Amino acid sequence: MPGEATAGDFLHVPVGGLHAFRDDSGEAASILMLFAPGAPREGYFEGITALAGLTDEERARFFVEHDSYFTDVGTGPQGGFTRRA
């Protein structure tokens, strides 16, 4: 269901539903995600903080392993990633 959300909105994604999030405002944004019943996503959330240090191949493998796809897998979310030396 394409559309825009504003502060305080509630969005529902049905089981198996494709969805994406993007902040076009240029302002800081936050999101609260609830999984009910809980989905086995711990590995995704635990591993997402390490993405900046991964190679492009490792990052692509992480996204596939966790069913997380971006329109440009090479850069990930808008703005890309900053790699640590």
Buried (B, 14 or more C-beta within 10 A) or exposed (E): EEEEEEEEEEEEEEEEEEEEEEEEEEEEEEEEEEEEEEEEEEEBEEEEEEBEEBEEEEBBEBBEEBEEEBEEEEEBBEEEBEEEE
